[in-house]
Amino acid sequence: MSRLPSHARIVIVGGGAIGTSIAYHLAKMGEKDVLVLEKNQLTAGSTWHAAGLMGQLRSKVNLTRLMQYSADLCARIGAETGQDVGWKNVGSLRLAASDARWEELKRAHTAARSYGFDMELVGPDEVRRLFPLVDTAGLRGATWIASDGHVDPYSLTHAYAKGARAGGVRIVEGVTVTGFAISDRRLTAVKTTDGDVGCEVVVNAAGLWARQLGELAGINLPVTVLEHEYFVTEKSPAVPDDLPTLRDPDANFYVKPEPGAMAIGGWEKAARAAHGLGRLPMTFGQELFPDDLDRISEVIEGAASRIPILGRLGVRSVVNGPIPISADGEPVMGLAGDYENFFVACGFTSGIAASGGAGRAMANWIVEGDPGMDLWAFDLRRFGHPHGGLAYLRDSAIEAYSKYYAIAWPEEERSACRPLRRSALYQTLTAQGAVNGVKFGWERPNYFLRPGEARPPLETFERAPHAGVIGREHRLVREGVAMIDQSSFTKFEVSGPGALAWLQWLAAANVDRSETAVVYTQLLNRRGGIEADLTIMRRGEARFHVVTGSAFGTRDGGWLRRHLPRDGSVAVQDVTGAYGVINLCGPLAREALARVSEDDVSNAAFPYMTGREIRIGWAPAFAARVTYVGELGWELHVPTEYMAYVYQVLRAAGAPFGIADVGYKAISSLRMEKRYLYWGADITPDDTPLEAGLGFAVAMKKGDFQGRDALAAQQERGVTRRLACFRLDDPLPVYGGEAMSAEGRAIGMTTSGDYGHSIGAALVFGYLKAEDMGLREIEVEAFGRRSRATLVDRCAYDPEGKRLRM
Ligand SMILES: Cc1cc2nc3c(=O)[nH]c(=O)nc-3n(C[C@H](O)[C@H](O)[C@H](O)COP(=O)(O)OP(=O)(O)OC[C@H]3O[C@@H](n4cnc5c(N)ncnc54)[C@H](O)[C@@H]3O)c2cc1C
């Protein structure tokens, strides 16, 4: 008789820390018909050999909250399930051995304080008191998180499993999932070595083999496998029993205390993909790779100079195991592809530390339809087709891995797998001095250097090194005419007899306007949260050109496709590659365009927020009178093959007006002055348009639309938080993530920040809670420096919007 039921509502594939935690949390939510399938035995993937460090602090509030929950759960799950998990709440130190690192830790400290996470800054003496084996020479200080610790990954997984079983979950070991039955957008059954199981939901928690499991459903998950190694020292009476965990990112190593010994690992530069391309065979069992201490020699040397006793302690054992990792080093969670019921939770490099929070978020996602908090940094949809190949994954994951402890310089760009996606203007702009950044595989000009101008250093927290160049580009947009290559915008063509009615239901704004209307809108979830922020350009009765950010193609495209009516009356096609985009902007933009277009581009004939087909020289273009910079301008959507020509023609036409190229750094400064928001930072699924001050873009009277009920209820109650803009007295380097305080208490964190070159001041956005909404003055802290900041009503530049409508 088969050990498997013929049907289970939810099938989780993988019995590691992640799969069992999801099962545990589903059981807690009352889901009884849950089946966990494990090809070997529980923990047999990456989990059994993990060191078990539990660090909670992450770069974003929600990610820290997720980790905090994990640590809280570790502290109580033993008592709840009767399975001791070896939780040792010993605290953690993170050392700073350089000024820059110290700056980074101080910034993390103020950010943590702003959302109530307990963490201290300590000096070298306190470091020595807490970890007496450390040589404090050259140390600037450290952070101390008393609530951190370490856990036994094997026991923790068994505790999740025990709790899950107690809630009715079935866990079957020794069964491999070999395929799926698929119908339309749903997986209807899992095929296994023990027969088929019908199902309503499948969860891919297959860790090291998650990619292969995805392939069984035709999905290329952006996850691979690298080797990761730590060694355990010999025991010595000189090693105290009550050591905390320790990380020395400048020397690239971590320490987990063992009884009378230490486990030491790190994130070596010479990282290696498992089995060449990062693909483990399915037959790989509860195994390790051969020891390779040479590979981590830099880690060993760094550790030995910071903890001198290591030079005298021999190595007792080495663990060189496979570690799952994604293209950017962060986990991958969410719904896969266009499937309605195939969830993934994989690519965890800290899957023990994340397991509790990730398990709860996934259970929420499955049962409630969303993870319960914005998890964009972990969301599968931040990746797309550029990230799917094994070679790409190997190279990008190795870079992410080897920079795990590197200082996150705000201006630094990834360097692996570049240049990959290039606009039709790439060569031209490179020849003109473009300094590129990268977004979703696209090379995009950050700014342009003139001949003889040196490339500014990026390893700094200051904006100053290239502020002059950005200021120059900013002013060109405000005073003259500029071209910005925005070809990386994601574009969708939405068409069909049902397109208008469908968009009316999906969008918060009124899309049913004239056939030349350009509409700025948000797509909302049922809670009224902002899932997407985009522009819908009508190109005919039943044809729309939908434009969204470069990195949001997978996410917004998935949202659109998932909501498509089943009657085939609407089609959605990604046309990103078919069109390049030149943003021609600035008060002299019309003068330049009029010289080369046979169409009437006057304000009367071509008003703000309209779009139409025009000719530029001999070439066709779809021109939309909209920009993200707050000046007169057109986004010119040009069929790719005409791009080089159109650029040349515009450049010649604009020459008498001083036309020049401008990059994305100037856009950032320009949009802050106009209070134009950025999805993923200022607006997320956790925020509604009313909270974000986007009520002007919501058409409550147009009839029903997704999210309308939630907004109506919020309107009735009144918002309890609101996005505000503040202008700083001092030009601190602000990027978003700075602590905001008032009257001596923390009131939140900024969502964005930049220097506004027209107004000559730094600006930040941030949400104020109900009790703080009356504040007109706050303090903003960046890298240990504070500035008074005053509320900006509406926006800092051209609040009437007159310059847009000239
Ligand atoms: C040396 C080392 C040290 C580490 N130290 C730490 C640490 O200190 N802290 C920390 O947080 N993390 C650490 N990690 C990372 C941690 O091990 C992983 O993040 C975590 O184990 C991932 O858990 P998982 O459940 O996602 O995957 P896995 O543990 O790989 O579990 C996946 C399971 O799915 C099963 N499976 C796969 N395919 C199928 C299939 N087709 N059918 C049925 N079953 C299938 C596998 O057998 C496996 O048991 C370390 C990793 C290494 C290598």
The ligand as a MOL file (V3000), in Angstrom:
LIG
                    3D

  0  0  0     0  0            999 V3000
M  V30 BEGIN CTAB
M  V30 COUNTS 53 58 0 0 0
M  V30 BEGIN ATOM
M  V30 1 C 28.6540 25.0260 5.8920 0
M  V30 2 C 27.3610 25.7490 6.0340 0
M  V30 3 C 27.0950 26.4980 7.1800 0
M  V30 4 C 25.9000 27.1940 7.3080 0
M  V30 5 N 25.6510 27.9110 8.4390 0
M  V30 6 C 24.4920 28.5650 8.5990 0
M  V30 7 C 24.2140 29.2800 9.7830 0
M  V30 8 O 25.0400 29.3640 10.6770 0
M  V30 9 N 23.0170 29.9180 9.8970 0
M  V30 10 C 22.0850 29.8590 8.9220 0
M  V30 11 O 21.0180 30.4570 9.0700 0
M  V30 12 N 22.3090 29.1650 7.7790 0
M  V30 13 C 23.4840 28.5290 7.5960 0
M  V30 14 N 23.7280 27.8230 6.4440 0
M  V30 15 C 22.7100 27.8320 5.4010 0
M  V30 16 C 21.6100 26.8150 5.6980 0
M  V30 17 O 22.1740 25.5570 5.7490 0
M  V30 18 C 20.5460 26.8510 4.6120 0
M  V30 19 O 20.1310 28.1840 4.4030 0
M  V30 20 C 19.3180 26.0400 5.0190 0
M  V30 21 O 19.6730 24.7760 5.4290 0
M  V30 22 C 18.3640 25.9230 3.8540 0
M  V30 23 O 17.2800 25.1270 4.2460 0
M  V30 24 P 16.2070 24.6060 3.1980 0
M  V30 25 O 15.1510 23.9330 3.9700 0
M  V30 26 O 15.8390 25.7060 2.2990 0
M  V30 27 O 17.0080 23.6090 2.2640 0
M  V30 28 P 17.5670 22.1270 2.4820 0
M  V30 29 O 18.1080 21.9680 3.8530 0
M  V30 30 O 18.4670 21.8400 1.3620 0
M  V30 31 O 16.2800 21.2240 2.4170 0
M  V30 32 C 15.6640 20.8710 1.1900 0
M  V30 33 C 15.1490 19.4570 1.3200 0
M  V30 34 O 14.3940 19.1540 0.1550 0
M  V30 35 C 14.5850 17.7970 -0.1540 0
M  V30 36 N 14.2700 17.6460 -1.5810 0
M  V30 37 C 14.8800 18.2520 -2.6170 0
M  V30 38 N 14.3260 17.8940 -3.7930 0
M  V30 39 C 13.3400 17.0220 -3.4980 0
M  V30 40 C 12.4050 16.2900 -4.2790 0
M  V30 41 N 12.3790 16.3960 -5.6220 0
M  V30 42 N 11.5150 15.4870 -3.6450 0
M  V30 43 C 11.5310 15.3820 -2.2970 0
M  V30 44 N 12.4050 16.0460 -1.5060 0
M  V30 45 C 13.2880 16.8790 -2.0880 0
M  V30 46 C 16.0460 17.5750 0.1680 0
M  V30 47 O 16.3650 16.2400 0.3960 0
M  V30 48 C 16.2540 18.4370 1.3950 0
M  V30 49 O 16.1500 17.7330 2.6030 0
M  V30 50 C 24.9420 27.1160 6.2760 0
M  V30 51 C 25.2050 26.3620 5.1300 0
M  V30 52 C 26.3930 25.6940 5.0020 0
M  V30 53 C 26.6750 24.9170 3.7640 0
M  V30 END ATOM
M  V30 BEGIN BOND
M  V30 1 1 1 2
M  V30 2 1 2 3
M  V30 3 2 2 52
M  V30 4 2 3 4
M  V30 5 1 4 5
M  V30 6 1 4 50
M  V30 7 2 5 6
M  V30 8 1 6 7
M  V30 9 1 6 13
M  V30 10 2 7 8
M  V30 11 1 7 9
M  V30 12 1 9 10
M  V30 13 2 10 11
M  V30 14 1 10 12
M  V30 15 2 12 13
M  V30 16 1 13 14
M  V30 17 1 14 15
M  V30 18 1 14 50
M  V30 19 1 15 16
M  V30 20 1 16 17
M  V30 21 1 16 18
M  V30 22 1 18 19
M  V30 23 1 18 20
M  V30 24 1 20 21
M  V30 25 1 20 22
M  V30 26 1 22 23
M  V30 27 1 23 24
M  V30 28 2 24 25
M  V30 29 1 24 26
M  V30 30 1 24 27
M  V30 31 1 27 28
M  V30 32 2 28 29
M  V30 33 1 28 30
M  V30 34 1 28 31
M  V30 35 1 31 32
M  V30 36 1 32 33
M  V30 37 1 33 34
M  V30 38 1 33 48
M  V30 39 1 34 35
M  V30 40 1 35 36
M  V30 41 1 35 46
M  V30 42 1 36 37
M  V30 43 1 36 45
M  V30 44 2 37 38
M  V30 45 1 38 39
M  V30 46 1 39 40
M  V30 47 2 39 45
M  V30 48 1 40 41
M  V30 49 2 40 42
M  V30 50 1 42 43
M  V30 51 2 43 44
M  V30 52 1 44 45
M  V30 53 1 46 47
M  V30 54 1 46 48
M  V30 55 1 48 49
M  V30 56 2 50 51
M  V30 57 1 51 52
M  V30 58 1 52 53
M  V30 END BOND
M  V30 END CTAB
M  END
